[in-house]
C-alpha cells in the first residue's frame, strides 16, 4: 500500500502541474481521474480516492521520485540549453522543427523539462504510442480533451482546440518509432494547425534515415513533413573524432559534478561513462 508520505509527494506534483492547464477539469482528464476525485485530492482528501496503481501511474507521468535515493538534479548542459532555446523559439513563433542527434546526450530530459515548465506544451514518447490512434488519443488526453470517443471526433476536436490555445506546442520524441500512417496523420494535424501550433520532432540517426528513405522513395507525406520542419535536421554533437569525445565528456562532467555524492570522484565517474549520460546516471545511482 502506498504511504501517506508518498501520496503527499504526488499531490504536490499534481498541484505544480496544474499551472499548465486552463481548468481543473482538463487537468483531471489529463491525469486520468474524475473531476470529483480530483476535487477531493486537491482538498487533501486522499484516503481511498485512487487505487495504488493509479497513484503510481500519476507519479510516473509527473516524474515523482518515490524512493529514498538520490534526487536527480537537472543540469543546463550545452544540449539542454540548445534544445531549450530551439523549443522556445518554435513555441513563441508557431514554428516547427527537427532535432536529430546521437542517443544519450540529454535531449529527452531537456524536452520533458520544457513541457513541464510551459503551459500548453505536450511531450510525447512516440515509442509508447506508435500508431496514429494511440498517438493522437494520447495527445488529446494530455491537453485535457476526451480521448475515448470515436477517433475522428478525437482528431477533429484536438485540431480545433489547438487553434484556440495560446502558443501550443507538441514535442514528438523517438519519432522514428512511429508507423507510416502516424506520419500522415501528423501532416494532416500540422495542416490543420498551421501557424498557430508548434510541432517539434526529435530522434536519433534512425529517424533521419527513415525520413530520408521515405523522401527518396517519394513516399507520400515524408517530403511534406521534412519541408514543414524547415528541411533541416538540427543537431549539436560535433562530428566523429576527438572534438566529439571532448564534448560528450564535458557534458558528463557537468552532470556528474552536480549529482554525484560529495565523497565521490565525479571526474572519474564521467570518464568511466565514456560520455554516455545514461551511464553517468547508472554509475551514480547504483554506486558502480
Backbone as CSV, one residue per row, in Angstrom:
resi,resn,N_x,N_y,N_z,CA_x,CA_y,CA_z,C_x,C_y,C_z
1,UNK,0.838,-1.199,0.000,0.000,0.000,0.000,0.874,1.250,0.000
2,UNK,0.463,2.236,-0.767,1.216,3.481,-0.851,1.020,4.297,0.420
3,UNK,2.122,4.753,0.994,2.069,5.503,2.248,1.529,6.907,2.029
4,UNK,1.105,7.542,3.134,0.597,8.912,3.063,1.692,9.888,2.645
5,UNK,2.932,9.596,3.036,4.043,10.475,2.656,4.228,10.497,1.144
6,UNK,4.130,9.323,0.541,4.268,9.251,-0.919,3.090,9.938,-1.599
7,UNK,1.889,9.735,-1.059,0.717,10.416,-1.623,0.885,11.929,-1.546
8,UNK,1.461,12.407,-0.447,1.697,13.849,-0.303,2.643,14.357,-1.380
9,UNK,3.700,13.581,-1.675,4.629,13.940,-2.752,3.905,14.056,-4.089
10,UNK,3.031,13.087,-4.346,2.316,13.065,-5.617,1.334,14.226,-5.709
11,UNK,0.643,14.512,-4.599,-0.303,15.628,-4.582,0.417,16.953,-4.825
12,UNK,1.604,17.108,-4.279,2.388,18.326,-4.518,2.759,18.449,-5.995
13,UNK,3.101,17.316,-6.608,3.423,17.327,-8.036,2.192,17.666,-8.865
14,UNK,1.037,17.141,-8.461,-0.212,17.465,-9.154,-0.485,18.961,-9.069
15,UNK,-0.298,19.519,-7.892,-0.517,20.952,-7.694,0.403,21.789,-8.574
16,UNK,1.656,21.374,-8.671,2.614,22.090,-9.501,2.258,21.984,-10.980
17,UNK,1.797,20.807,-11.406,1.454,20.573,-12.805,0.174,21.299,-13.224
18,UNK,-0.642,21.660,-12.253,-1.930,22.310,-12.540,-1.777,23.591,-13.350
19,UNK,-0.681,24.308,-13.174,-0.481,25.590,-13.848,-0.446,25.460,-15.370
20,UNK,-0.228,24.251,-15.864,-0.145,24.043,-17.306,-1.499,23.815,-17.962
21,UNK,-2.579,23.860,-17.176,-3.913,23.574,-17.711,-4.878,24.716,-17.409
22,UNK,-5.824,24.905,-18.324,-6.763,26.016,-18.201,-7.749,25.810,-17.055
23,UNK,-8.166,24.581,-16.828,-9.168,24.303,-15.801,-8.818,23.037,-15.032
24,UNK,-9.432,22.891,-13.864,-9.275,21.659,-13.086,-9.786,20.460,-13.876
25,UNK,-10.887,20.665,-14.610,-11.495,19.557,-15.356,-10.538,19.009,-16.412
26,UNK,-9.859,19.878,-17.127,-8.918,19.426,-18.149,-7.708,18.754,-17.510
27,UNK,-7.279,19.277,-16.369,-6.165,18.642,-15.671,-6.555,17.242,-15.206
28,UNK,-7.782,17.100,-14.715,-8.262,15.792,-14.266,-8.272,14.788,-15.419
29,UNK,-8.739,15.232,-16.587,-8.755,14.355,-17.759,-7.337,13.920,-18.113
30,UNK,-6.399,14.867,-18.094,-5.011,14.560,-18.424,-4.418,13.544,-17.454
31,UNK,-4.826,13.607,-16.195,-4.328,12.677,-15.183,-5.082,11.352,-15.197
32,UNK,-6.218,11.303,-15.896,-6.989,10.071,-15.982,-7.861,9.798,-14.776
33,UNK,-8.343,10.861,-14.134,-9.216,10.697,-12.964,-10.468,11.559,-13.140
34,UNK,-11.497,11.270,-12.364,-12.739,12.037,-12.464,-12.579,13.404,-11.811
35,UNK,-13.410,14.337,-12.196,-13.340,15.684,-11.621,-13.686,15.674,-10.131
36,UNK,-14.589,14.776,-9.727,-14.965,14.719,-8.306,-13.795,14.221,-7.458
37,UNK,-13.092,13.193,-7.946,-11.921,12.685,-7.223,-10.820,13.740,-7.219
38,UNK,-10.639,14.410,-8.361,-9.637,15.474,-8.450,-9.903,16.542,-7.394
39,UNK,-11.175,16.935,-7.260,-11.546,17.963,-6.284,-11.210,17.532,-4.862
40,UNK,-11.476,16.258,-4.540,-11.185,15.750,-3.201,-9.679,15.731,-2.933
41,UNK,-8.912,15.266,-3.912,-7.459,15.215,-3.752,-6.891,16.612,-3.588
42,UNK,-7.435,17.550,-4.337,-6.984,18.937,-4.254,-7.187,19.501,-2.838
43,UNK,-8.231,19.014,-2.166,-8.511,19.448,-0.785,-7.636,18.716,0.229
44,UNK,-6.896,17.717,-0.235,-6.047,16.946,0.666,-6.672,15.661,1.149
45,UNK,-7.832,15.308,0.608,-8.501,14.070,0.996,-8.051,12.944,0.059
46,UNK,-7.103,12.154,0.500,-6.517,11.134,-0.367,-6.894,9.704,-0.009
47,UNK,-7.491,9.492,1.127,-7.810,8.129,1.561,-8.866,7.493,0.671
48,UNK,-8.522,6.346,0.092,-9.426,5.530,-0.719,-10.018,6.298,-1.907
49,UNK,-9.279,7.265,-2.404,-9.748,8.020,-3.564,-9.259,7.410,-4.875
50,UNK,-8.062,6.815,-4.837,-7.478,6.206,-6.027,-6.837,4.874,-5.665
51,UNK,-6.759,4.003,-6.634,-6.052,2.738,-6.413,-4.556,3.004,-6.373
52,UNK,-3.813,2.059,-5.808,-2.355,2.198,-5.775,-1.794,2.292,-7.192
53,UNK,-2.377,1.535,-8.108,-1.902,1.549,-9.493,-2.072,2.934,-10.116
54,UNK,-3.191,3.591,-9.823,-3.427,4.929,-10.378,-2.489,5.947,-9.745
55,UNK,-2.240,5.846,-8.437,-1.269,6.736,-7.790,0.093,6.598,-8.468
56,UNK,0.491,5.356,-8.725,1.787,5.114,-9.350,1.819,5.640,-10.778
57,UNK,0.698,5.488,-11.477,0.614,5.987,-12.850,0.779,7.507,-12.899
58,UNK,0.130,8.194,-11.980,0.244,9.658,-11.926,1.663,10.069,-11.549
59,UNK,2.243,9.349,-10.590,3.619,9.653,-10.166,4.583,9.494,-11.327
60,UNK,4.416,8.429,-12.097,5.284,8.187,-13.254,5.105,9.284,-14.299
61,UNK,3.878,9.663,-14.539,3.597,10.712,-15.535,4.216,12.045,-15.143
62,UNK,4.210,12.360,-13.854,4.709,13.647,-13.386,6.173,13.602,-12.956
63,UNK,6.795,12.427,-13.079,8.215,12.316,-12.750,8.520,12.440,-11.280
64,UNK,7.645,11.895,-10.440,7.847,11.985,-8.990,8.818,10.900,-8.529
65,UNK,9.838,11.297,-7.786,10.800,10.340,-7.233,10.216,9.752,-5.952
66,UNK,9.880,8.466,-5.989,9.218,7.841,-4.844,10.189,7.110,-3.925
67,UNK,11.447,7.041,-4.301,12.419,6.331,-3.481,13.125,7.248,-2.498
68,UNK,14.021,6.655,-1.742,14.821,7.416,-0.783,16.213,7.706,-1.326
69,UNK,16.415,7.418,-2.606,17.732,7.586,-3.196,18.025,9.027,-3.569
70,UNK,18.946,9.169,-4.505,19.405,10.488,-4.919,18.300,11.225,-5.679
71,UNK,18.087,12.471,-5.319,17.168,13.338,-6.054,17.951,13.924,-7.224
72,UNK,17.690,13.411,-8.417,18.497,13.774,-9.571,18.276,15.226,-9.971
73,UNK,19.353,15.957,-10.138,19.274,17.375,-10.497,19.365,17.539,-12.008
74,UNK,18.493,18.371,-12.544,18.554,18.713,-13.960,19.598,19.808,-14.131
75,UNK,20.534,19.576,-15.039,21.666,20.480,-15.223,21.627,21.072,-16.627
76,UNK,21.996,22.322,-16.731,21.983,23.007,-18.029,23.269,22.713,-18.794
77,UNK,23.260,21.588,-19.463,24.371,21.205,-20.338,24.227,21.962,-21.662
78,UNK,25.248,21.910,-22.527,25.094,22.509,-23.861,23.892,21.969,-24.623
79,UNK,23.649,20.661,-24.527,22.485,20.076,-25.200,21.195,20.619,-24.621
80,UNK,21.117,20.699,-23.306,19.924,21.222,-22.634,19.641,22.653,-23.090
81,UNK,20.666,23.483,-23.091,20.489,24.885,-23.489,20.084,24.999,-24.959
82,UNK,20.698,24.194,-25.811,20.412,24.261,-27.244,18.967,23.868,-27.527
83,UNK,18.538,22.731,-26.990,17.176,22.264,-27.245,16.150,23.193,-26.611
84,UNK,16.433,23.671,-25.410,15.513,24.599,-24.742,15.317,25.859,-25.576
85,UNK,16.404,26.389,-26.119,16.324,27.595,-26.948,15.543,27.307,-28.237
86,UNK,15.802,26.154,-28.854,15.086,25.761,-30.064,13.581,25.659,-29.795
87,UNK,13.227,24.974,-28.724,11.818,24.766,-28.398,11.122,26.083,-28.090
88,UNK,11.795,26.960,-27.373,11.187,28.238,-27.026,10.988,29.105,-28.266
89,UNK,11.977,29.115,-29.153,11.861,29.871,-30.403,10.677,29.369,-31.228
90,UNK,10.574,28.060,-31.371,9.480,27.480,-32.147,8.132,27.727,-31.482
91,UNK,8.071,27.545,-30.172,6.807,27.745,-29.448,6.307,29.177,-29.580
92,UNK,7.198,30.137,-29.392,6.802,31.548,-29.399,6.333,32.023,-30.761
93,UNK,6.801,31.348,-31.813,6.504,31.816,-33.167,5.648,30.855,-33.980
94,UNK,5.152,29.812,-33.340,4.318,28.852,-34.053,5.046,28.123,-35.153
95,UNK,6.356,27.893,-34.955,7.178,27.231,-35.960,7.339,25.748,-35.639
96,UNK,7.798,25.000,-36.625,8.078,23.580,-36.420,9.530,23.295,-36.764
97,UNK,10.091,22.266,-36.136,11.490,21.949,-36.364,11.797,20.510,-36.042
98,UNK,13.054,20.132,-36.285,13.506,18.770,-36.011,14.858,18.811,-35.318
99,UNK,15.062,17.871,-34.411,16.370,17.690,-33.781,16.736,16.225,-33.935
100,UNK,17.868,15.971,-34.559,18.296,14.599,-34.807,19.763,14.464,-34.441
101,UNK,20.050,13.634,-33.434,21.422,13.510,-32.954,21.611,12.129,-32.336
102,UNK,22.805,11.866,-31.848,23.108,10.562,-31.269,22.359,10.376,-29.949
103,UNK,22.174,9.139,-29.497,21.485,8.889,-28.225,22.336,9.311,-27.019
104,UNK,21.677,9.395,-25.878,22.335,9.588,-24.574,23.081,10.916,-24.435
105,UNK,22.516,11.981,-25.008,23.137,13.295,-24.829,22.240,14.247,-24.043
106,UNK,21.043,13.778,-23.635,20.187,14.588,-22.779,19.060,15.313,-23.486
107,UNK,18.755,14.931,-24.719,17.691,15.640,-25.428,16.314,15.394,-24.815
108,UNK,16.072,14.175,-24.349,14.769,13.862,-23.758,14.565,14.622,-22.455
109,UNK,15.594,14.712,-21.633,15.498,15.463,-20.370,15.141,16.909,-20.645
110,UNK,15.803,17.510,-21.631,15.535,18.909,-21.977,14.099,19.089,-22.460
111,UNK,13.631,18.178,-23.307,12.278,18.292,-23.852,11.225,18.099,-22.771
112,UNK,11.418,17.118,-21.907,10.472,16.891,-20.816,10.411,18.100,-19.881
113,UNK,11.564,18.670,-19.577,11.600,19.827,-18.682,10.883,21.016,-19.315
114,UNK,11.085,21.216,-20.602,10.413,22.313,-21.307,8.896,22.140,-21.232
115,UNK,8.421,20.917,-21.479,6.982,20.663,-21.427,6.431,20.856,-20.017
116,UNK,7.206,20.459,-19.036,6.768,20.551,-17.647,6.678,21.996,-17.173
117,UNK,7.460,22.871,-17.756,7.536,24.255,-17.277,6.863,25.265,-18.204
118,UNK,6.139,24.791,-19.219,5.446,25.694,-20.132,3.990,25.251,-20.311
119,UNK,3.113,26.216,-20.280,1.693,25.934,-20.465,1.413,25.574,-21.916
120,UNK,0.468,24.675,-22.098,0.012,24.260,-23.434,1.107,23.574,-24.252
121,UNK,2.030,22.924,-23.568,3.077,22.161,-24.245,2.966,20.698,-23.825
122,UNK,2.954,19.813,-24.792,2.822,18.379,-24.522,4.042,17.645,-25.066
123,UNK,4.614,16.774,-24.244,5.726,15.913,-24.645,5.189,14.502,-24.895
124,UNK,5.613,13.886,-25.987,5.164,12.538,-26.333,6.357,11.630,-26.596
125,UNK,6.408,10.507,-25.904,7.381,9.455,-26.211,6.726,8.539,-27.236
126,UNK,7.078,8.731,-28.498,6.397,8.015,-29.574,6.635,6.513,-29.538
127,UNK,7.669,6.067,-28.835,7.908,4.628,-28.740,6.793,3.929,-27.968
128,UNK,6.019,4.709,-27.195,4.924,4.147,-26.406,3.577,4.262,-27.118
129,UNK,3.514,5.084,-28.162,2.246,5.299,-28.875,2.536,5.325,-30.377
130,UNK,2.798,4.181,-30.961,3.349,4.111,-32.315,2.327,4.295,-33.430
131,UNK,1.072,3.977,-33.186,0.061,4.086,-34.234,-0.616,5.448,-34.181
132,UNK,-1.309,5.810,-35.271,-1.931,7.136,-35.314,-3.003,7.286,-34.233
133,UNK,-3.779,6.227,-33.997,-4.833,6.344,-32.991,-4.264,6.495,-31.593
134,UNK,-3.286,5.670,-31.249,-2.694,5.770,-29.917,-1.993,7.117,-29.737
135,UNK,-1.328,7.572,-30.787,-0.613,8.841,-30.721,-1.564,10.008,-30.481
136,UNK,-2.589,10.124,-31.293,-3.452,11.298,-31.187,-4.452,11.204,-30.044
137,UNK,-4.820,10.015,-29.639,-5.623,9.898,-28.418,-4.792,10.333,-27.208
138,UNK,-3.505,9.961,-27.213,-2.623,10.370,-26.114,-2.473,11.895,-26.084
139,UNK,-2.215,12.496,-27.247,-2.046,13.952,-27.297,-3.313,14.655,-26.814
140,UNK,-4.475,14.176,-27.273,-5.744,14.785,-26.852,-5.908,14.708,-25.340
141,UNK,-5.616,13.556,-24.762,-5.750,13.395,-23.311,-4.795,14.314,-22.565
142,UNK,-3.573,14.464,-23.084,-2.603,15.337,-22.428,-3.059,16.790,-22.429
143,UNK,-3.836,17.164,-23.424,-4.379,18.527,-23.464,-5.688,18.643,-22.683
144,UNK,-6.120,17.546,-22.067,-7.323,17.579,-21.244,-8.608,17.360,-22.012
145,UNK,-8.508,16.769,-23.209,-9.692,16.505,-24.023,-10.115,15.046,-23.907
146,UNK,-11.384,14.790,-24.142,-11.881,13.418,-24.130,-11.220,12.625,-25.259
147,UNK,-10.682,11.472,-24.908,-9.930,10.691,-25.898,-10.530,9.311,-26.161
148,UNK,-11.689,9.035,-25.584,-12.255,7.686,-25.671,-13.438,7.591,-26.628
149,UNK,-13.793,8.702,-27.272,-14.908,8.676,-28.222,-14.391,8.244,-29.589
150,UNK,-15.245,8.326,-30.612,-14.850,7.945,-31.969,-13.592,8.709,-32.381
151,UNK,-12.656,7.994,-33.032,-11.350,8.601,-33.303,-11.445,9.871,-34.141
152,UNK,-12.290,9.880,-35.158,-12.395,11.076,-35.998,-12.811,12.289,-35.185
153,UNK,-13.639,12.073,-34.178,-14.052,13.184,-33.308,-12.887,13.628,-32.417
154,UNK,-12.102,12.660,-31.938,-10.927,12.999,-31.131,-9.976,13.879,-31.935
155,UNK,-9.699,13.468,-33.162,-8.771,14.215,-34.010,-9.313,15.607,-34.328
156,UNK,-10.549,15.687,-34.756,-11.135,16.977,-35.122,-11.211,17.912,-33.917
157,UNK,-11.595,17.383,-32.763,-11.684,18.213,-31.553,-10.306,18.728,-31.146
158,UNK,-9.300,17.874,-31.278,-7.942,18.281,-30.916,-7.458,19.412,-31.817
159,UNK,-7.618,19.256,-33.129,-7.176,20.286,-34.074,-7.896,21.607,-33.794
160,UNK,-9.205,21.527,-33.567,-9.978,22.737,-33.266,-9.484,23.384,-31.968
161,UNK,-9.259,22.554,-30.954,-8.836,23.086,-29.646,-7.459,23.737,-29.727
162,UNK,-6.545,23.119,-30.459,-5.201,23.683,-30.589,-5.237,25.085,-31.181
163,UNK,-6.191,25.336,-32.060,-6.299,26.644,-32.691,-6.811,27.713,-31.728
164,UNK,-7.332,27.285,-30.576,-7.849,28.251,-29.596,-6.829,28.580,-28.503
165,UNK,-5.736,27.814,-28.441,-4.787,27.961,-27.348,-3.740,29.037,-27.621
166,UNK,-3.114,29.485,-26.554,-2.029,30.457,-26.638,-0.703,29.714,-26.780
167,UNK,-0.100,29.785,-27.948,1.201,29.166,-28.235,1.276,27.688,-27.840
168,UNK,0.403,26.841,-28.384,0.517,25.406,-28.085,1.728,24.801,-28.791
169,UNK,2.250,23.741,-28.208,3.398,23.062,-28.801,3.318,21.573,-28.509
170,UNK,3.666,20.756,-29.506,3.688,19.307,-29.348,5.082,18.813,-29.689
171,UNK,5.737,18.184,-28.708,7.091,17.656,-28.887,6.989,16.149,-29.076
172,UNK,7.401,15.679,-30.232,7.345,14.256,-30.539,8.753,13.681,-30.477
173,UNK,9.031,12.915,-29.429,10.338,12.298,-29.233,10.302,10.860,-29.745
174,UNK,11.459,10.330,-30.122,11.550,8.965,-30.675,10.618,8.812,-31.878
175,UNK,10.607,9.813,-32.757,9.668,9.822,-33.892,9.912,8.662,-34.838
176,UNK,11.131,8.178,-34.914,11.440,7.075,-35.809,10.681,5.803,-35.502
177,UNK,10.094,5.706,-34.299,9.345,4.507,-33.917,7.914,4.491,-34.454
178,UNK,7.452,5.627,-34.973,6.074,5.695,-35.453,5.880,4.888,-36.734
179,UNK,4.692,4.325,-36.884,4.355,3.634,-38.129,3.981,4.672,-39.181
180,UNK,3.927,4.235,-40.438,3.740,5.159,-41.557,2.461,5.990,-41.430
181,UNK,1.346,5.349,-41.068,0.074,6.063,-41.001,0.116,7.203,-39.982
182,UNK,0.945,7.065,-38.960,1.059,8.128,-37.956,1.720,9.368,-38.556
183,UNK,2.694,9.156,-39.452,3.331,10.297,-40.120,2.317,11.061,-40.970
184,UNK,1.463,10.340,-41.675,0.435,11.003,-42.479,-0.516,11.809,-41.593
185,UNK,-0.819,11.278,-40.431,-1.735,11.989,-39.528,-1.076,13.226,-38.932
186,UNK,0.234,13.156,-38.680,0.963,14.344,-38.209,0.890,15.436,-39.266
187,UNK,1.070,15.056,-40.528,0.980,16.032,-41.620,-0.409,16.664,-41.657
188,UNK,-1.437,15.840,-41.486,-2.805,16.353,-41.505,-3.047,17.308,-40.337
189,UNK,-2.552,16.935,-39.152,-2.723,17.799,-37.972,-1.946,19.104,-38.147
190,UNK,-0.747,19.000,-38.725,0.044,20.211,-38.980,-0.714,21.136,-39.929
191,UNK,-1.306,20.581,-40.982,-2.068,21.393,-41.925,-3.235,22.095,-41.244
192,UNK,-3.851,21.399,-40.286,-4.999,21.973,-39.602,-4.642,23.001,-38.544
193,UNK,-3.366,23.047,-38.164,-2.951,23.989,-37.103,-1.835,24.904,-37.578
194,UNK,-1.663,25.015,-38.884,-0.554,25.798,-39.437,-0.539,27.227,-38.901
195,UNK,0.632,27.623,-38.413,0.814,28.988,-37.941,0.402,29.233,-36.508
196,UNK,-0.317,28.277,-35.910,-0.776,28.509,-34.532,-0.277,27.452,-33.552
197,UNK,0.302,26.368,-34.056,0.815,25.317,-33.174,2.207,24.910,-33.630
198,UNK,3.109,24.811,-32.690,4.472,24.380,-32.977,4.576,22.863,-32.849
199,UNK,5.175,22.239,-33.849,5.450,20.805,-33.813,6.965,20.627,-33.833
200,UNK,7.493,19.851,-32.899,8.946,19.644,-32.847,9.225,18.154,-32.788
201,UNK,9.925,17.644,-33.797,10.200,16.218,-33.932,11.632,15.922,-33.508
202,UNK,11.803,14.887,-32.680,13.114,14.536,-32.162,13.392,13.050,-32.346
203,UNK,14.660,12.724,-32.584,15.027,11.325,-32.704,16.515,11.169,-32.913
204,UNK,16.938,9.939,-33.082,18.351,9.643,-33.331,18.541,9.398,-34.829
205,UNK,19.668,8.795,-35.183,20.004,8.615,-36.592,18.967,7.782,-37.346
206,UNK,18.302,6.873,-36.639,17.291,6.048,-37.283,16.124,6.865,-37.809
207,UNK,15.781,7.925,-37.101,14.704,8.802,-37.548,15.088,9.509,-38.842
208,UNK,16.316,10.048,-38.882,16.781,10.719,-40.103,16.774,9.736,-41.288
209,UNK,17.293,8.522,-41.043,17.361,7.524,-42.111,15.961,7.160,-42.615
210,UNK,15.018,7.019,-41.702,13.645,6.648,-42.072,13.003,7.746,-42.917
211,UNK,13.178,8.999,-42.487,12.576,10.106,-43.211,13.219,10.275,-44.588
212,UNK,14.543,10.194,-44.621,15.237,10.360,-45.897,14.925,9.215,-46.863
213,UNK,14.795,8.010,-46.335,14.436,6.877,-47.184,13.049,7.091,-47.788
214,UNK,12.131,7.593,-46.967,10.785,7.872,-47.469,10.782,8.960,-48.523
215,UNK,11.606,9.992,-48.292,11.707,11.074,-49.273,12.286,10.537,-50.585
216,UNK,13.342,9.715,-50.463,13.986,9.161,-51.648,13.057,8.272,-52.454
217,UNK,12.179,7.540,-51.786,11.233,6.658,-52.460,9.957,7.382,-52.883
218,UNK,9.914,8.688,-52.608,8.748,9.528,-52.915,7.492,9.016,-52.216
219,UNK,7.673,8.492,-50.993,6.540,8.034,-50.198,5.725,9.239,-49.747
220,UNK,4.420,9.169,-49.944,3.546,10.295,-49.615,3.704,10.699,-48.150
221,UNK,3.924,11.972,-47.923,3.957,12.514,-46.567,5.330,12.870,-46.041
222,UNK,6.362,12.119,-46.424,7.678,12.330,-45.827,8.324,13.647,-46.264
223,UNK,8.289,13.930,-47.548,8.868,15.187,-48.020,8.123,16.374,-47.427
224,UNK,6.798,16.244,-47.296,5.994,17.332,-46.749,6.337,17.593,-45.279
225,UNK,6.531,16.508,-44.519,6.890,16.678,-43.108,8.254,17.341,-42.980
226,UNK,9.213,16.885,-43.772,10.540,17.489,-43.716,10.478,18.972,-44.080
227,UNK,9.691,19.287,-45.096,9.546,20.673,-45.521,8.914,21.533,-44.425
228,UNK,7.894,21.009,-43.774,7.200,21.766,-42.737,8.086,22.007,-41.521
229,UNK,9.111,21.193,-41.372,10.062,21.366,-40.262,11.326,22.100,-40.709
230,UNK,11.248,22.795,-41.828,12.349,23.638,-42.263,13.413,22.945,-43.084
231,UNK,13.177,21.675,-43.460,14.157,20.917,-44.260,15.525,20.867,-43.598
232,UNK,15.559,20.880,-42.277,16.849,20.901,-41.575,16.802,19.997,-40.347
233,UNK,17.817,19.123,-40.238,17.964,18.286,-39.049,18.918,18.999,-38.095
234,UNK,18.377,19.651,-37.088,19.244,20.332,-36.129,19.972,19.311,-35.263
235,UNK,21.193,19.627,-34.880,21.979,18.759,-34.002,23.004,19.623,-33.284
236,UNK,23.643,19.052,-32.282,24.650,19.806,-31.532,25.963,19.040,-31.406
237,UNK,25.921,17.719,-31.465,27.130,16.926,-31.271,28.107,17.118,-32.431
238,UNK,29.372,17.387,-32.143,30.374,17.528,-33.219,30.542,16.217,-33.983
239,UNK,31.143,16.271,-35.172,31.396,15.053,-35.951,32.293,14.078,-35.179
240,UNK,32.374,12.867,-35.665,33.212,11.844,-35.030,34.641,12.353,-34.829
241,UNK,35.281,11.901,-33.745,36.660,12.289,-33.503,36.860,12.859,-32.115
242,UNK,38.019,13.458,-31.899,38.375,13.983,-30.576,37.430,15.087,-30.122
243,UNK,36.963,15.901,-31.064,36.071,17.000,-30.690,34.777,16.464,-30.086
244,UNK,34.242,15.394,-30.691,33.030,14.787,-30.139,33.300,14.183,-28.766
245,UNK,34.422,13.507,-28.608,34.753,12.908,-27.316,34.856,13.971,-26.224
246,UNK,35.485,15.097,-26.548,35.601,16.185,-25.563,34.224,16.756,-25.211
247,UNK,33.371,16.889,-26.213,32.020,17.409,-25.986,31.235,16.495,-25.048
248,UNK,31.228,15.201,-25.344,30.471,14.241,-24.541,31.030,14.132,-23.129
249,UNK,32.356,14.127,-23.015,32.971,14.058,-21.691,32.656,15.322,-20.889
250,UNK,32.645,16.465,-21.548,32.334,17.715,-20.867,30.934,17.719,-20.295
251,UNK,29.974,17.213,-21.066,28.598,17.131,-20.558,28.510,16.166,-19.379
252,UNK,29.184,15.029,-19.512,29.175,14.039,-18.431,29.768,14.629,-17.157
253,UNK,30.820,15.422,-17.294,31.448,16.075,-16.139,30.463,16.999,-15.434
254,UNK,29.741,17.801,-16.202,28.784,18.766,-15.634,27.723,18.043,-14.820
255,UNK,27.178,16.969,-15.379,26.099,16.249,-14.698,26.619,15.462,-13.507
256,UNK,27.782,14.833,-13.665,28.354,14.066,-12.552,28.695,14.988,-11.382
257,UNK,29.243,16.142,-11.655,29.594,17.080,-10.592,28.369,17.529,-9.805
258,UNK,27.234,17.713,-10.502,26.020,18.182,-9.847,25.305,17.086,-9.057
259,UNK,25.484,15.827,-9.451,24.671,14.756,-8.872,25.434,13.708,-8.071
260,UNK,26.728,13.621,-8.245,27.485,12.608,-7.513,27.562,12.948,-6.028
261,UNK,27.549,11.952,-5.141,27.726,12.200,-3.703,29.033,12.927,-3.440
262,UNK,29.068,13.693,-2.360,30.228,14.537,-2.066,31.524,13.741,-1.972
263,UNK,31.418,12.506,-1.501,32.627,11.704,-1.302,33.109,11.036,-2.592
264,UNK,32.354,11.172,-3.660,32.707,10.519,-4.918,33.635,11.392,-5.763
265,UNK,34.355,10.738,-6.655,35.202,11.437,-7.611,34.401,11.596,-8.900
266,UNK,33.753,12.761,-9.062,32.865,12.955,-10.196,33.618,12.892,-11.528
267,UNK,34.887,13.275,-11.526,35.668,13.222,-12.768,35.888,11.776,-13.198
268,UNK,36.144,10.922,-12.221,36.326,9.504,-12.525,35.024,8.893,-13.050
269,UNK,33.895,9.299,-12.452,32.592,8.813,-12.913,32.363,9.214,-14.365
270,UNK,32.670,10.461,-14.680,32.483,10.950,-16.056,33.354,10.182,-17.034
271,UNK,34.595,9.925,-16.647,35.495,9.192,-17.539,35.009,7.759,-17.767
272,UNK,34.524,7.117,-16.708,34.027,5.744,-16.823,32.775,5.662,-17.699
273,UNK,32.048,6.754,-17.779,30.804,6.758,-18.548,31.025,6.813,-20.049
274,UNK,32.247,7.180,-20.471,32.547,7.368,-21.895,31.627,8.401,-22.539
275,UNK,31.150,9.336,-21.730,30.316,10.412,-22.259,28.843,10.088,-22.365
276,UNK,28.433,8.868,-21.977,27.023,8.486,-22.014,26.327,8.995,-20.758
277,UNK,25.330,9.860,-20.917,24.654,10.415,-19.745,23.819,9.366,-19.023
278,UNK,23.321,8.391,-19.751,22.596,7.293,-19.104,23.545,6.481,-18.230
279,UNK,24.786,6.332,-18.696,25.803,5.613,-17.922,26.193,6.404,-16.682
280,UNK,26.246,7.724,-16.775,26.529,8.569,-15.611,25.468,8.327,-14.533
281,UNK,24.216,8.295,-14.965,23.107,8.064,-14.027,23.252,6.703,-13.344
282,UNK,23.550,5.685,-14.128,23.687,4.332,-13.573,24.852,4.260,-12.581
283,UNK,25.981,4.833,-12.945,27.157,4.805,-12.068,26.898,5.466,-10.735
284,UNK,26.130,6.550,-10.746,25.852,7.290,-9.515,24.769,6.632,-8.695
285,UNK,23.649,6.295,-9.321,22.514,5.758,-8.564,22.731,4.329,-8.101
286,UNK,23.505,3.565,-8.871,23.753,2.177,-8.500,25.069,2.006,-7.730
287,UNK,25.823,3.093,-7.644,27.084,3.036,-6.902,28.107,2.142,-7.549
288,UNK,28.109,2.073,-8.867,29.043,1.162,-9.556,30.451,1.763,-9.611
